[in-house]
Amino acid sequence: MASDEKSRVCINEVLTDDELRAILSKLETDKDRDGFGLVCKRWLAVQSTERKKLCARAGPLMLQKMADRFVRLVELDLSQSASRSFFPGVTDSDLSVIAHGFRCLRILDLRGCKVKVMAFSHLGYGLNLSYLFGVTDAGMMAIGISLSSLQSLNVSDCRKLTDKGLGKIASGCGDLRSLHLSGCRLITDLSLQALSDNCKYLEELGLQGCNNITDSGLTILVDGCRRIKFLDVSKCSNVSDVGVSNVCNACSSSLRTLKMLGCRIGDPSIVSLAQSCKNLETLVISGCPNVSNDSIKSLVITCKDSLKNLRMDSCLNLSDASLIYILSHCRNLEALDIGCCEDVSDAAFEVLGNVGFESRLKVLKIYNCPKITVFGVGKLLDCCMSLKYLDVRSCPHITKKSCHLAGLQFPECCKVNFTGSLSDLDATLDVFI
């Protein structure tokens, strides 16, 4: 019995910290990694120092404790949404702790960190404390000064931010690759100037709803940032063909995704894309009525092999001619939205039977296209065996009953949306969000 006790060896006496880290690196799931930390305090300490990503809701005191524990954290998610929020939310005090505590941070997500009215339902009134809390330029300045290695920042809907705070981010975070500013309405061309001067490696820029951004700002941006892969200028009312064309010319080899929902653009922008951006994969031109069939054809000729996602709903000048060209040439297209294009008819799909190929299309939205019937859908199904989602809302000739009577057989994994309000966002397989 005594000899057995002497022969027993504690695992912690044998394994070094480096060997424990090697074991931890082999665990693939978060559940397994969390289980590793439950073995003992030493293993918990090893797990804490190796943790790379954290999703949290916490104030300054708890954030400081996290910083002390997770010393090698690379990604921090403090984003808020309707289903994930807390009062008072993220504040400048929190960002100060983050800036000084998480020195290895590369990715910081602050989406939706805006303060709403604090409601006291039991008293029957609300108290607006938004002027006291929320992310402001002071917090951004702290981040810019202390986190020089930051590569990705998302401050979408942080509506207090101005050029002052973003300028400090640009000057302090020269290695920035991704920046999302959607809904930051106080941002102007001055921020784009700062990015152009300091962030030469920028690849992703989201500017949706930044109405103070102009063509001049985009032109200045791409003077210095020529590696842009993703650009979203949707709902930027002061962006037109001039700015978009300059982006296309400057970032011709890198641009993969361009979103221009509701912008004042037309054929010149599409032609510029066709002439310069041969590797384009995703294009959003929803609500751009000045785009014609001819420019779409020129785009398809150039990008027929690369184009995967195309959203052009409410482009009222488009008809069967452009859709026929898209479907018959873009063999790698996976998602297409032509909702509210009222001139599109069955003829656009009828040609598919003559082309004789199997499409890779997975998502198709043809809502509110009154000229499309079950005949067109039948032709579509003959060549789209990979279809996973079909939106036919507000198509008067396409109903569950009419499809049944026509004997249509949808792919087993395909969801068909027959009903619902067009104002409701259906996020199912929505690659355009």
C-alpha positions in Angstrom: 0.0 0.0 0.0 2.8 2.4 0.9 4.7 1.5 -2.3 1.6 2.3 -4.4 1.3 5.7 -2.8 5.0 6.4 -3.5 4.6 5.4 -7.1 1.7 7.8 -7.7 2.7 11.0 -9.5 0.7 14.2 -9.6 0.2 15.3 -13.2 1.0 18.9 -12.2 4.4 17.7 -11.0 5.1 16.3 -14.4 3.6 18.7 -17.0 5.1 22.2 -17.5 3.0 25.2 -18.3 4.2 25.0 -22.0 3.0 21.4 -22.2 -0.4 22.4 -20.7 -0.7 25.1 -23.3 0.1 22.5 -26.0 -2.8 20.3 -24.6 -5.1 23.3 -24.5 -4.3 24.2 -28.1 -5.6 20.8 -29.2 -9.1 21.3 -27.7 -11.4 22.5 -30.5 -14.6 23.6 -28.7 -15.2 26.3 -26.1 -16.9 23.7 -23.9 -13.8 21.6 -23.9 -11.5 24.6 -23.2 -13.8 25.7 -20.3 -13.7 22.1 -18.9 -9.9 22.3 -19.0 -10.0 25.3 -16.7 -12.1 23.4 -14.2 -9.4 20.9 -13.4 -7.6 23.0 -10.9 -6.5 26.6 -10.2 -3.2 26.1 -12.1 -5.0 24.8 -15.2 -7.5 27.7 -14.9 -4.6 30.2 -14.9 -3.2 28.6 -18.0 -6.5 28.7 -19.8 -7.0 32.3 -18.8 -3.7 33.5 -20.2 -4.3 31.6 -23.5 -7.9 32.9 -24.1 -8.0 34.9 -27.3 -11.7 35.9 -27.6 -14.2 37.3 -25.1 -17.9 38.3 -25.5 -19.0 40.3 -22.4 -21.3 42.8 -20.8 -19.5 44.5 -18.0 -18.6 47.8 -16.3 -15.2 49.2 -15.5 -14.5 47.1 -12.4 -15.3 43.8 -14.0 -13.5 44.8 -17.2 -10.4 45.5 -15.1 -10.6 42.0 -13.5 -11.0 40.5 -17.0 -7.9 42.4 -18.2 -5.9 41.1 -15.3 -7.0 37.5 -16.0 -7.1 37.4 -19.8 -3.7 39.0 -20.5 -3.4 37.8 -24.1 -6.9 38.6 -25.3 -7.0 39.4 -29.0 -10.8 39.9 -29.7 -13.3 41.7 -27.4 -17.0 41.9 -28.3 -19.1 44.4 -26.3 -21.7 45.0 -29.0 -25.3 45.6 -28.1 -28.6 44.8 -29.8 -32.3 44.6 -29.0 -31.7 41.1 -27.5 -28.3 41.9 -26.0 -28.0 45.2 -24.1 -27.5 46.6 -20.6 -27.7 50.0 -18.9 -25.8 52.2 -19.1 -24.1 50.2 -21.8 -20.5 50.8 -22.8 -19.1 54.2 -21.7 -15.9 56.1 -22.1 -14.8 54.8 -18.6 -15.0 51.3 -20.0 -13.0 52.2 -23.0 -10.3 53.7 -20.8 -10.0 50.4 -19.0 -9.9 48.5 -22.3 -7.2 50.8 -23.7 -4.9 50.3 -20.7 -5.8 46.7 -19.8 -6.0 44.8 -23.0 -2.7 45.7 -24.7 -2.8 42.7 -27.1 -6.2 43.6 -28.5 -6.6 43.4 -32.3 -10.4 43.3 -32.7 -12.9 45.5 -30.8 -16.6 45.4 -31.5 -18.7 48.2 -30.1 -21.7 48.0 -32.4 -24.9 49.6 -31.1 -23.3 51.0 -28.0 -25.6 53.9 -27.8 -27.7 54.8 -24.7 -31.5 54.8 -25.1 -34.0 56.5 -22.9 -34.0 54.8 -19.5 -37.6 53.8 -18.8 -39.2 53.6 -15.4 -42.3 51.7 -16.3 -43.6 51.5 -12.8 -43.6 55.3 -12.6 -45.1 55.8 -16.0 -42.4 58.0 -17.4 -38.9 57.9 -18.9 -35.7 59.7 -18.0 -33.3 60.6 -20.9 -29.8 60.0 -19.6 -28.2 59.7 -23.0 -26.1 62.8 -22.6 -24.4 61.2 -19.6 -23.4 57.9 -21.1 -22.4 56.2 -24.3 -19.3 56.1 -26.4 -17.8 59.5 -27.3 -14.7 61.0 -28.8 -13.0 60.8 -25.4 -13.2 57.0 -25.5 -12.0 56.8 -29.0 -9.0 59.0 -28.1 -8.1 56.6 -25.3 -8.2 53.6 -27.7 -6.2 55.4 -30.4 -3.5 56.4 -28.0 -3.0 53.0 -26.3 -4.0 50.3 -28.7 -1.6 50.8 -31.6 -1.9 47.2 -32.7 -5.7 47.4 -33.3 -6.7 46.0 -36.6 -10.5 45.9 -36.5 -12.9 48.4 -35.0 -16.7 48.4 -35.3 -18.5 51.5 -33.8 -21.6 51.3 -35.9 -24.5 53.3 -34.4 -22.2 55.0 -31.9 -23.9 58.3 -32.8 -21.9 60.7 -30.6 -18.6 60.1 -32.5 -17.1 62.9 -34.6 -14.1 63.4 -36.7 -12.1 64.3 -33.6 -12.3 60.8 -32.1 -12.0 58.9 -35.5 -9.0 61.1 -36.3 -7.2 59.8 -33.2 -8.1 56.2 -34.1 -6.6 56.7 -37.6 -3.4 58.4 -36.3 -2.8 55.9 -33.5 -3.9 52.7 -35.2 -1.8 52.6 -38.4 -2.3 48.9 -38.8 -6.1 49.2 -39.0 -7.6 46.8 -41.6 -11.4 47.0 -40.9 -13.5 50.0 -39.7 -17.3 50.1 -39.5 -18.9 53.5 -39.0 -22.5 52.8 -40.1 -24.9 55.2 -38.6 -22.2 57.6 -37.3 -23.9 60.6 -38.8 -21.5 63.2 -37.5 -18.5 61.7 -39.4 -17.4 63.8 -42.4 -14.7 63.7 -45.1 -12.1 64.8 -42.5 -12.2 61.3 -41.1 -11.6 59.9 -44.6 -8.6 62.2 -44.9 -7.2 60.9 -41.7 -7.6 57.3 -42.8 -6.0 58.1 -46.1 -3.0 59.7 -44.4 -2.4 57.0 -41.7 -4.1 53.7 -42.5 -2.5 52.4 -45.7 -3.5 48.8 -45.1 -7.3 49.5 -44.7 -9.3 46.8 -46.4 -12.9 47.1 -45.0 -14.8 50.4 -44.6 -18.5 50.6 -43.6 -20.1 54.1 -44.1 -23.8 53.2 -44.4 -25.9 56.2 -43.5 -23.0 58.6 -43.1 -24.7 61.4 -44.9 -21.8 63.9 -44.6 -19.5 61.7 -46.7 -19.1 63.1 -50.2 -17.5 62.2 -53.5 -14.5 64.4 -52.5 -14.0 62.3 -49.3 -14.0 59.0 -51.2 -11.5 60.4 -53.7 -9.2 61.5 -50.8 -9.7 58.1 -49.1 -8.4 56.1 -52.0 -5.5 58.3 -52.6 -3.9 56.6 -49.6 -6.0 53.5 -49.1 -5.7 51.5 -52.3 -6.3 48.0 -50.8 -10.0 48.4 -50.1 -11.8 45.1 -50.5 -15.1 46.0 -48.9 -16.9 49.4 -49.1 -20.4 50.2 -48.0 -21.7 53.7 -48.9 -25.4 52.7 -48.7 -27.7 55.6 -47.9 -24.9 58.1 -48.3 -27.0 60.7 -50.1 -24.0 62.8 -51.2 -22.2 60.0 -52.9 -22.6 59.9 -56.7 -21.0 58.4 -59.8 -17.9 60.6 -59.4 -16.8 59.3 -56.1 -17.7 55.6 -56.9 -15.8 55.8 -60.2 -12.7 57.1 -58.4 -12.9 54.3 -55.9 -13.2 51.7 -58.8 -10.2 53.1 -60.6 -8.0 53.3 -57.5 -8.9 49.9 -56.0 -9.4 48.0 -59.2 -7.4 44.9 -58.2 -8.6 44.7 -54.6 -12.3 45.6 -54.6 -14.5 42.6 -53.9 -17.7 44.0 -52.3 -19.4 47.3 -53.1 -22.7 48.3 -51.5 -24.5 51.4 -52.8 -28.1 51.0 -51.6 -30.1 54.2 -52.3 -27.1 56.2 -53.6 -27.4 58.7 -56.5 -25.6 56.5 -58.9 -26.3 55.3 -62.4 -24.7 53.8 -65.4 -21.3 55.6 -65.0 -20.7 53.8 -61.7 -21.6 50.4 -63.2 -19.4 51.0 -66.3 -16.5 52.0 -64.1 -16.9 48.7 -62.2 -17.0 46.8 -65.5 -13.9 48.5 -66.8 -11.8 48.2 -63.6 -13.0 45.7 -61.1 -12.7 42.2 -62.6 -12.7 40.4 -59.3 -16.0 41.9 -57.9 -18.0 39.3 -55.9 -20.8 41.2 -54.2 -22.7 44.3 -55.6 -25.6 46.0 -54.0 -27.4 48.7 -56.1 -30.9 48.5 -54.6 -33.0 51.6 -55.2 -30.8 53.0 -57.9 -33.4 53.7 -60.7 -30.8 55.2 -63.1 -29.1 51.9 -63.7 -30.0 50.4 -67.1 -29.8 47.1 -68.8 -26.9 48.1 -71.0 -24.6 48.9 -68.0 -25.5 45.6 -66.3 -24.6 43.7 -69.4 -21.2 45.4 -69.5 -20.7 44.4 -65.8 -21.6 40.8 -66.5 -19.2 40.5 -69.4 -16.3 41.5 -67.0 -17.4 39.9 -63.8 -19.2 36.8 -65.0 -16.7 34.4 -63.3 -16.3 36.3 -60.0 -19.8 37.6 -59.3 -21.5 35.7 -56.5 -24.0 38.1 -54.9 -26.1 40.6 -56.7 -28.8 42.8 -55.2 -30.6 45.1 -57.5 -34.2 45.3 -56.1 -36.1 48.4 -57.0 -33.9 49.2 -60.0 -37.0 50.2 -62.0 -35.2 50.5 -65.4 -34.1 46.8 -65.4 -36.1 44.2 -67.3 -35.8 40.7 -68.7 -32.9 41.7 -70.9 -30.5 42.2 -68.0 -31.8 39.2 -66.0 -31.4 36.9 -69.0 -27.8 38.0 -69.4 -27.1 37.6 -65.7 -28.6 34.1 -65.4 -27.0 32.8 -68.6 -23.5 34.1 -68.0 -22.8 34.3 -64.2 -22.3 30.6 -63.6 -21.0 31.2 -60.0 -23.9 33.4 -58.9 -25.2 32.3 -55.5 -27.6 35.1 -54.4 -29.8 37.4 -56.5 -32.4 39.9 -55.4 -34.6 41.5 -58.2 -37.6 42.3 -55.9 -39.9 45.1 -57.1 -38.4 45.0 -60.7 -41.9 45.1 -62.2 -40.8 44.7 -65.8 -39.2 41.3 -65.2 -41.3 38.4 -66.5 -41.3 34.7 -67.1 -39.3 35.3 -70.3 -36.2 35.9 -68.1 -36.4 32.3 -66.8 -37.7 30.7 -70.0 -34.3 31.1 -71.6 -32.7 28.9 -68.9 -34.1 25.8 -70.5 -32.4 26.7 -73.7 -29.0 27.5 -72.1 -28.8 24.0 -70.7 -26.7 24.4 -67.5 -27.2 23.9 -63.8 -27.1 27.1 -61.8 -25.4 27.4 -58.4 -28.0 29.9 -57.3 -28.9 29.4 -53.6 -30.9 32.5 -52.8 -33.4 34.2 -55.1 -35.7 37.1 -54.2 -38.4 38.0 -56.8 -40.9 39.5 -54.4 -43.4 42.0 -55.9 -42.7 41.0 -59.5 -46.3 40.8 -60.8 -45.3 39.5 -64.3 -43.6 36.3 -63.0 -45.9 33.3 -62.7 -45.6 29.6 -61.8 -44.4 28.9 -65.3 -41.3 31.0 -64.8 -40.7 29.4 -61.4 -40.9 26.0 -63.0 -38.2 26.9 -65.5 -36.1 28.2 -62.7 -36.4 25.0 -60.7 -35.3 22.9 -63.7 -31.8 24.4 -63.5 -31.4 25.6 -59.9 -31.0 22.4 -58.0 -29.1 24.1 -55.2 -31.8 26.6 -54.3 -32.2 27.1 -50.5 -34.4 30.2 -50.3 -37.0 31.6 -52.7 -38.9 34.8 -51.8 -42.1 35.2 -53.8 -44.0 37.6 -51.5 -46.5 39.9 -53.2 -46.3 37.9 -56.5 -50.0 37.6 -57.3 -49.6 34.6 -59.7 -47.4 32.6 -57.3 -49.1 31.1 -54.3 -48.9 27.8 -52.5 -52.0 26.6 -54.3 -50.9 27.6 -57.8 -47.5 25.9 -57.2 -49.2 22.8 -56.1 -51.6 22.8 -59.0 -48.7 23.3 -61.4 -46.9 20.3 -59.8 -43.8 22.2 -58.9 -41.2 20.3 -57.0 -38.9 22.5 -54.8 -35.6 21.2 -53.6 -35.9 19.4 -50.3 -33.8 22.0 -48.5 -35.5 25.0 -50.1 -37.6 27.4 -48.0 -40.2 29.3 -50.0 -41.6 32.5 -48.6 -45.1 33.1 -49.9 -46.4 35.6 -47.4 -45.4 38.4 -45.1 -44.9 42.1 -45.2 -42.3 43.4 -47.6 -41.1 45.8 -44.8 -40.1 42.7 -42.6 -36.5 41.8 -42.9 -36.0 38.2 -43.6 -32.4 37.4 -42.6 -32.6 33.8 -43.8 -29.4 33.2 -45.8 -29.2 37.0 -46.4 -25.7 37.6 -47.7 -26.5 41.3 -48.4 -26.8 42.4 -44.7 
